[in-house]
């Protein structure tokens, strides 16, 4: 295009630029001509480019960046920039999780709410919509108790919205109007505070809508997620309407303490300075975990440490003790002559710990909040101590760590996974690390510790040492007497007659050393009692108020606050709920919760894969009607008359609404007749061969009969049995027998159900009652609130044996402690291929907020999980007749329990008295030593024979020595 370059000699080309620069300000659009160069003239020997520069005046109100502003953005002081960003908000910001943590494979599980959304970040997500009804119920209770109108509280929040907006990232909240954001914060704040009030006052928790332990656990986990926080200012505004000034922070402080297990701290009489108000609930949790003490950061020695985990430090003579403050900053080390003591804060590890730690770490990592990484440093320090399950076991034994997660291996894995992408702060706890390093490098301490641990760790090793020393002494005496026979020795000893036997006396001094006893101080909780007026009326006049519909959605259509004494029993609860949302994300949900062959009821009736079984139902329905001597039209009419009430047993918004009354009546007739005929044939001798399906299909049918979403109301079965040739008592006995065969494989428990209690809701409910029996577990006695023991083999090492209970009830668990051993009696349990599905459906039934049940089955399964960590634990329970394994290997059984309880949280009060008795026995060192000796030295005839042989050899050596010194004659 330009021609040959030779036509334009380099030295003869003159380039002149005339550039026109137009500064474009906000609100103006640029066109192509603004960025074009104008070529004024073009000659063969010279090229001239004229560029004109013009400065265009800034329009007023502009906010876009020019190049000058870009220059300033680089050269400005970073600290000033950060302060200017923070000053945009009246209160500290609520950041999002940093990008470096968002790539985690379980990001959603650890950082996003599962049930309860708070604030705008996750408010729009569909799976959180069911909790909106719960939040409105809680909000209504809070407003009724506060004595103020809902519109008054709304106005308070609305006035603060401009500042509250600055607490969040603009991109996440710009879609919400001021009205929407104010309403969201009102409902979230009121529901949060009322839940906290119910939880901390204990006795009122049963009246709180989330009355299920497991539901409450998921809510509590959601409340401490970084992206699920409310500005603390919102809580302050709402607390002012209900609580006195001295009660406001006390309420939330008690909640934090109960969530973490922190000790009650006495406030300083003269605080150095007034503490700043927290930013949100997670920030308050962090402050209480850290406490007031400051960590020691600088030392005067090496900048690195060669020691690693707990057991390496233990081998160097370092023991571990809990500190009294509970502060994560309070870590200290003291070195003595031959041992050292490392004091650590007590820490509880459960299913919510990983999520809580990660969100605290994310909060400290955020560039939008000016805080130190103190929680992160503490977790990294713990990770440096914990590598293997043995490290966790030692910390548990020293009362530093409480493991409510599962096996010790799971705890070790938890810390190793949390710190995978974290960078260690080498200055954190540097003074403590340097003191440990100096002690660790002392070889004398290491040798002394090794000797004490290996040779004097228990009375048995000490006795072995004394025996070896005595044998060596006797051997030395024999050697002396062999070299110097008694003839020569008599000249030294003199004549025996000079020493009459009666004048020889031995003086033995016995010092009785008593072991110190520690007294258990029972935790006391203070209850906050609130007086409420018998009735409270809130009259509100609103003219053309767009918020009126929202107010009515919370306070009721008549817009008047009714008394909180309205009982939930007034509502007709569905008796056959659906599986709770928190269990529906299970990876094998369909396998464990949905029918494979037979559908009962409306929830899964429409599925195409279950259609082939309809023919089987028709055949067995015909057989039942013939055997019962009834007419199908009569049975249909009976069911149809019950349909209005039967509809209430299911969720109206689910699959039930698609069926007309006649369709639903026909479905329940067919399903009910099939179920009764199947049970009758299965439990009647000689009738099993009449069942159409093959033996292989029976297992799948029985699996389907005990699914929560595959149940028929028990009323259907009662109606079908009415006026039939089957007597009601006779058929109920067969149903009991069927339940017994399904749970134990043996019919010896048939007919043992308590018929005086309320009738069961459905077959799964009857199964639950059969498993639990009539006994109830003991829940609370004075003593420690937690236990450091873990699995079966640890308890066995402490002298605790396992025996089968006399009663098959899952609540019949007892413990008896004797002189040197204890006996834990457990009900027999059968594990097969259907056990996991049955356990999960029973847990789902108890977790449902729609049925007023205690979590007794869940508590028992969690208790068993605390005993079973490894295949060896299953083997011991099998050997003792407590567990029958028809599943496969012992490893599969251990894996089953560990998987079932993954997302369940232990009820600390369940079997509390049993746990405390076990703990007292476990803490008795004499019992532990005796059990260790019996297990290691007397567990088989061969070890007994070896012990007797060594004893005889020592005795004969003593006799031989005596007669060598004093020969006969």
BATORMI-307828 format. One record per residue (C-alpha): y, z, x. Coordinates in steps of 0.02 Angstrom, whole numbers. Each point is the difference from the previous one (the first is absolute). Layout:
BEGIN
Y Z X
...
***
This chain:
BEGIN
0 0 0
125 43 136
-46 -149 107
-46 4 182
57 157 90
55 -107 148
149 -62 -106
69 179 3
14 66 177
-15 189 -1
163 30 90
98 -111 -117
-52 84 -163
133 117 -69
-48 106 -148
133 84 -102
-49 110 -146
100 35 -151
-98 125 -108
48 55 -171
-68 174 -32
17 65 -175
-49 179 -29
-97 5 -162
18 161 -93
-104 76 -139
12 -96 -161
28 -170 83
-128 -134 25
-8 -104 156
-15 -188 4
-61 -116 134
173 -48 61
37 177 57
-129 -15 137
30 -179 56
81 -56 160
129 -137 -15
-8 -136 132
175 -64 18
-24 -145 117
-138 -84 90
36 -113 150
-124 -90 113
58 99 152
55 163 -81
-53 103 -150
126 113 -83
-51 132 -126
141 91 -88
-45 170 -76
126 91 -105
-10 187 -24
78 70 -156
-6 177 -63
-19 14 -186
71 154 -82
-123 129 -65
-5 17 -187
21 178 -60
-155 98 -53
-115 -89 121
-155 91 73
-104 -132 90
-24 4 188
94 -114 118
-43 -22 183
126 134 44
-93 123 -110
-164 -51 79
73 39 171
53 171 -63
-172 32 -73
-72 -17 175
132 95 98
23 145 -121
-75 170 46
-174 13 -79
27 184 -45
161 -42 -91
-89 -140 -92
-140 116 -54
123 132 -58
98 -128 -99
-160 -56 -87
-49 177 -43
174 40 -63
-17 -134 -133
-109 121 -97
55 171 -58
-180 59 24
-132 -51 129
-94 -160 -30
-179 -23 -61
-68 -135 116
-148 -113 -23
-154 11 111
38 -81 170
-69 -173 29
-115 55 142
-100 108 -123
-5 -126 -141
-139 -100 84
-124 143 -22
-161 -54 -87
13 143 -125
188 -10 -21
-5 1 -190
-116 150 -5
107 104 119
178 -52 -40
6 -59 -181
-17 110 -156
-163 -10 -96
49 88 -161
178 67 -2
152 -101 54
162 89 47
159 -98 34
29 -189 -3
-109 -66 141
-164 -7 -100
63 25 -177
-42 -177 -57
-184 -4 51
-123 -28 -146
-133 126 53
131 141 -8
53 -38 -179
-128 117 -82
86 149 84
165 -39 -88
-66 81 -159
-49 154 101
173 6 78
83 -4 -170
-108 145 -61
48 102 153
183 -48 -21
-2 56 -180
-72 171 47
129 21 139
148 -42 -114
-63 114 -139
-15 144 123
170 -34 77
95 20 -163
111 -150 34
8 -169 -83
-81 -148 81
163 -98 -9
91 138 96
-124 -10 144
7 -189 -5
191 3 17
-14 114 152
-116 -122 87
101 -152 -52
158 69 80
-89 11 168
-80 -173 -6
125 -89 118
-43 123 139
-184 10 -45
-15 -189 18
47 14 183
-154 108 31
-114 -150 -22
-12 -173 74
111 -114 -102
-129 -138 -9
-121 116 -91
120 66 -133
123 -141 -33
-106 -58 -147
33 165 -92
162 27 -95
88 168 11
-70 48 -170
-178 -46 49
12 94 166
75 155 -81
-136 1 -133
-135 -24 131
64 147 104
19 111 -153
-180 -27 -56
-72 9 177
101 156 44
-39 95 -161
-186 -42 6
-10 47 184
85 168 -24
-100 46 -155
-162 -43 91
52 109 148
45 142 -120
-170 -12 -87
-92 -6 166
88 148 81
-9 114 -152
-189 -16 -7
-31 61 -176
103 -140 -77
-95 -138 90
-124 -14 -143
144 -44 -117
64 -135 116
-52 -176 -56
-87 -46 164
-127 138 -32
-137 -73 111
-22 61 177
-36 -174 67
147 -79 -93
112 136 68
-64 -34 176
47 -185 -6
172 46 -69
25 125 141
-48 -131 128
125 -123 -75
142 126 7
-1 1 191
7 -187 33
153 -62 94
36 -143 -120
-29 112 -152
144 123 18
152 53 -101
163 54 81
4 190 1
169 -9 -87
-87 -59 -159
-114 152 2
150 115 29
92 -71 -151
-153 27 -111
-44 172 70
175 62 -43
-36 -29 -184
-155 112 -7
-16 125 143
111 133 75
74 -33 171
-122 114 94
-151 -76 -90
35 -183 34
-53 -17 181
-130 136 -20
-92 -108 -127
-11 -150 115
-35 107 155
-150 78 -89
-63 -173 -44
12 -58 181
-88 157 61
-143 -21 -123
-19 -183 48
-14 38 186
-76 174 4
145 61 107
21 189 15
142 84 -92
144 20 124
127 137 -17
175 -72 9
108 49 147
121 142 -37
137 -84 102
-30 -187 7
89 -85 143
68 -136 -112
-24 -59 -177
-139 -128 -16
50 -173 -55
-65 -54 -169
-157 -107 9
9 -186 -36
-152 -1 -114
-168 85 -27
-84 -78 152
145 56 109
-18 178 -65
-187 -6 37
37 -52 179
126 140 25
-121 132 -64
-141 -65 109
111 8 154
73 171 -39
144 76 98
-72 16 175
42 -134 129
-137 -77 105
-1 22 190
36 -172 70
28 13 186
-108 62 141
8 6 187
-164 -80 46
-97 -160 -15
50 -125 -131
-178 -37 -53
-155 99 -47
-179 -31 52
-78 112 -132
-54 -80 -163
-87 76 -149
-37 173 -69
-172 15 79
66 -46 172
132 136 -15
-131 122 -66
-107 -36 155
153 46 105
10 171 -83
132 -40 -131
-25 71 -174
94 -47 -159
87 114 -124
109 -30 -153
181 53 10
81 104 -135
152 -107 -38
-83 -159 -64
137 -104 84
-56 -162 82
125 38 139
-80 168 38
-127 -48 134
-20 121 146
-118 31 146
-36 159 96
-105 4 158
-95 157 52
-115 42 145
-150 -106 -46
47 -75 -167
145 -73 -98
53 3 -183
78 -150 -88
80 47 -165
17 -139 -129
67 -3 -178
-131 1 -138
-25 -170 -81
-92 -56 -157
-88 -169 0
-50 -76 -166
0 -170 -86
190 -4 -15
34 48 183
-8 -175 73
123 -69 -128
118 148 23
-3 -11 191
29 -188 -1
148 14 -118
78 137 106
-24 -109 153
77 -149 -90
149 108 -50
29 54 181
-23 -179 63
133 -71 -117
160 -53 87
101 49 -153
-24 188 17
61 97 155
-148 120 25
-115 40 146
-184 -49 3
-63 179 -4
-139 -21 -129
-56 -157 91
-5 97 165
-104 138 -77
-127 -123 -73
-12 -88 169
-26 169 85
-141 41 -122
-75 -171 29
-3 36 188
-105 154 -40
-117 -81 -127
-116 -138 57
-170 49 -69
-72 99 -147
-38 144 120
187 19 30
31 17 -186
-142 124 -16
74 113 135
174 -4 -82
-82 45 -166
-96 142 79
163 69 70
87 -12 -171
127 -127 64
-59 -143 -110
-64 3 -179
-109 -149 -40
-3 -50 -184
-17 -185 39
-186 -16 34
-96 -2 163
79 48 166
-25 -180 54
115 -58 -141
137 117 60
-15 -63 179
6 -180 -64
154 40 -104
104 58 150
-62 -141 109
48 -130 -132
171 75 -41
58 -7 181
-68 -175 37
171 -84 6
105 152 45
80 24 172
-17 173 74
160 97 37
-39 68 173
140 129 -12
-69 81 -159
-75 172 36
18 -36 187
16 183 46
-162 44 -92
-90 -149 75
52 49 176
-63 179 -23
-167 -67 -65
-10 -120 147
25 139 127
-135 105 -81
-114 -151 -14
18 -37 186
-56 178 46
-181 -27 54
-41 186 4
44 16 -186
-109 -150 -38
-149 71 94
18 172 -79
12 -76 -174
-152 -109 31
-100 151 56
52 108 -148
-30 -141 -125
-171 -52 69
-73 170 44
90 127 -107
47 -100 -156
-121 99 -110
-107 158 10
-153 -109 33
69 -81 156
59 171 57
-174 74 -29
-76 -146 96
120 35 143
-44 186 0
-187 -43 -6
16 -118 148
101 131 96
-130 133 -37
-142 -116 53
94 -38 162
26 187 33
-184 38 -30
-50 -145 113
116 68 135
-79 174 -15
-174 -76 12
51 -98 154
71 158 81
-157 99 -37
-108 -140 66
95 0 166
9 189 6
-159 68 -83
6 168 -92
-79 91 150
156 -31 104
109 23 -152
-65 179 -29
91 63 153
163 -51 -80
-43 58 -173
-77 164 51
-145 88 -86
-15 -26 -186
-40 183 -22
177 41 60
67 -84 -153
-72 78 -159
-6 -122 -144
94 116 -115
151 7 116
33 -186 -3
131 -47 -129
80 -166 -44
175 -9 -67
39 -154 -103
174 -33 -65
8 -110 -155
169 -70 -46
6 -61 -180
124 -142 -13
58 -35 -176
58 -172 -53
175 -18 -69
19 -33 -182
132 -108 -75
64 31 -173
22 -142 -119
167 -6 -82
-11 -83 -169
130 -128 -40
112 42 -144
96 -125 -97
154 41 -98
9 -68 -177
163 -62 -69
12 46 -183
120 -92 -108
54 55 -174
19 -135 -127
80 14 -170
-117 -19 -147
89 -157 -58
134 -109 71
93 -140 -87
98 -133 91
118 -96 -113
69 -157 78
122 -122 -77
0 -167 85
99 -149 -59
-56 -169 63
-86 80 150
-116 -122 90
-97 150 71
-45 67 -173
-168 -88 -7
-47 70 170
50 176 -53
-108 -18 -156
-147 -62 103
2 167 90
62 126 -129
-82 -76 -155
61 -113 -142
101 138 -85
90 34 166
-19 189 -12
-76 112 131
-152 87 -70
-77 156 69
-117 -15 147
-128 99 -98
-60 -164 -76
-181 -3 51
-86 -151 71
-145 38 -117
102 -73 -143
-31 -169 76
-168 -81 -34
-64 -29 176
-118 -148 25
-172 66 43
-58 -155 94
138 -37 127
5 -141 125
-25 29 187
162 70 74
110 -120 96
-23 91 166
-188 -40 -3
18 -180 -58
50 -56 175
-172 49 65
-73 -147 96
-165 9 -96
81 42 -167
-101 -128 -100
-165 59 72
33 184 -36
101 -4 -161
-44 -158 -97
-165 -37 -92
-120 -126 73
-122 -28 -143
44 96 -159
172 27 -77
32 146 -118
162 11 -95
148 -120 2
66 11 179
-123 -126 77
-78 -77 -156
88 -168 21
-62 -37 177
-106 -156 13
-121 70 131
-55 134 -125
-39 -123 -143
-187 -18 42
-27 184 -42
59 -25 -181
-172 -69 -44
-82 155 73
117 108 -105
-48 -95 -159
-186 25 32
17 186 32
119 24 -147
-131 -79 -114
-133 114 74
108 155 -25
38 -42 -183
-185 -27 -35
-52 161 88
137 103 -85
-43 -69 -173
180 -45 -39
92 -152 -68
117 -93 115
133 -24 -135
6 188 -31
18 39 185
138 -130 16
97 76 -145
-14 174 78
71 -63 165
136 -102 -86
63 154 -93
24 88 168
93 -142 86
179 68 -23
-49 159 93
-110 -90 126
144 -113 50
95 154 58
-135 32 130
58 -151 100
166 -57 72
92 -98 -134
86 -116 124
-160 -51 85
-142 -112 -62
-21 96 -164
147 -84 -88
-81 -172 7
-141 54 -117
11 11 -189
-76 150 -88
-156 -97 -54
-26 -68 177
19 172 77
-118 78 -128
-133 -133 35
19 22 188
-24 189 -12
-148 -18 -117
-90 -115 122
45 102 154
-43 167 -82
-169 -58 -65
-43 -75 169
46 160 92
-100 115 -115
-153 -113 1
4 -15 189
10 189 22
-139 27 -129
-118 -122 84
39 61 176
-34 183 -42
-149 -22 -116
-172 -13 79
-78 -170 -29
161 -80 -63
70 -56 169
-110 -154 -3
85 -54 -162
167 -22 87
37 -186 20
78 3 175
-104 6 158
-6 153 113
127 -77 117
126 -15 -142
-15 184 -46
95 56 155
147 -114 -41
2 53 -184
-2 185 47
140 -34 124
104 -79 -139
-29 141 -126
99 126 105
157 -101 38
163 74 -64
62 -163 -77
-171 -36 -77
-16 144 -122
-22 19 -188
75 146 -96
-136 128 -32
49 -5 -183
-79 -174 -13
-169 70 53
15 144 -123
38 -119 -144
-149 -110 43
-118 149 7
63 70 -166
-128 -21 -142
-122 -87 118
-181 52 20
46 70 170
47 182 -12
167 36 87
-70 140 107
-148 -106 52
109 -146 53
123 113 90
-144 71 101
-48 -176 49
180 -36 53
-1 161 104
-165 -53 76
70 -172 42
150 81 86
-116 113 99
-110 -146 55
155 -95 55
66 144 106
-155 80 78
-145 -115 -38
-88 149 -79
-7 45 -185
-7 189 27
185 23 -42
-7 -81 -172
79 95 -142
96 121 111
173 -53 -57
107 125 -91
10 -63 -179
127 132 -51
139 -89 94
99 -147 -67
-93 -162 -26
8 -122 146
119 -147 -7
-126 -126 66
-154 -16 111
97 20 164
79 159 -67
-173 65 -45
-60 -40 177
145 99 72
-38 152 -109
-184 -8 48
42 -1 186
124 144 -13
-104 111 -115
72 161 -68
49 89 161
176 -11 70
48 15 183
102 146 62
174 -58 47
108 134 77
-24 162 93
111 80 133
-25 -65 175
32 -153 107
51 -154 -94
-92 -121 114
-157 -13 104
-32 -65 175
-186 -33 -20
-57 -178 -32
-170 -78 -16
-178 58 -29
-49 7 183
154 103 47
-43 126 -136
-182 -2 56
56 41 177
93 150 -72
-160 66 -77
24 -69 -177
-154 -67 -87
-8 -115 -151
-107 28 -153
-18 -83 -169
83 90 -146
-107 64 -142
115 -90 -124
28 -190 2
184 23 -48
122 -75 126
109 154 -18
-142 117 51
48 24 183
-21 172 79
3 79 172
-79 161 64
33 73 171
-130 110 85
-5 89 168
-13 -151 116
-13 -148 -118
66 -67 -165
-74 -102 -143
97 -136 -93
-85 -52 -161
41 -173 -67
-61 -93 -155
-125 -140 28
76 -174 0
-85 -170 -4
79 -147 92
-54 -178 -43
77 -173 -21
91 49 -161
73 164 68
159 -74 73
45 -89 -162
-35 155 -106
99 115 114
149 -118 2
0 -20 -189
-11 188 -26
145 22 121
99 -136 -92
-34 88 -166
65 165 69
150 -84 80
58 -80 -161
157 78 -71
-63 -39 -175
-140 129 -5
27 188 22
-137 35 127
-10 102 161
-50 -91 159
-163 94 22
-111 -147 45
134 -62 121
10 173 79
-189 9 24
-9 -173 80
144 46 117
-90 162 44
-159 -97 42
104 -122 103
68 147 101
-181 45 43
-61 -177 36
74 -94 147
-150 -68 95
-181 -51 -36
-59 164 78
89 95 -140
-92 -102 -133
-165 29 91
24 189 -3
41 0 -187
-155 -106 -32
-107 118 101
62 146 -104
-33 -87 -167
184 -9 -48
16 -189 8
-124 -135 -50
34 -167 86
-57 -155 -95
143 -106 68
-61 -44 174
39 76 169
89 165 22
144 -98 77
24 -94 -164
13 164 -97
129 70 122
98 -162 -13
-7 7 -191
84 171 -9
128 -44 132
49 -159 -93
8 77 -174
123 134 54
112 -115 103
147 8 -121
-41 167 -79
92 159 45
-94 164 9
34 132 -132
30 150 113
-39 124 -140
-171 -73 -44
-141 116 57
132 103 89
-97 164 -3
-154 -88 72
104 -77 139
78 167 45
-170 85 11
-63 -140 113
157 13 105
-23 188 27
-179 -28 55
51 -147 109
133 105 88
-128 134 45
-36 -38 183
-154 112 6
-81 -100 -141
42 -160 91
-75 61 164
-158 62 -86
-18 -165 -92
26 -95 163
-131 104 88
-127 -18 -139
31 -187 -12
-6 -35 187
-135 122 55
-106 42 -152
7 -156 -109
-181 -52 41
-160 85 60
20 -79 171
170 76 34
-67 170 -61
-149 -16 117
116 -47 144
108 154 -36
-152 115 -10
-70 -75 161
166 29 93
6 179 -67
-179 35 56
35 -75 171
153 112 20
-98 153 -59
-144 -35 119
125 -29 142
76 171 -37
-172 83 0
-47 -89 160
161 59 81
-31 181 -54
-174 4 73
59 -87 158
128 138 26
-115 139 -60
-179 -57 31
-135 92 -96
-93 139 93
***
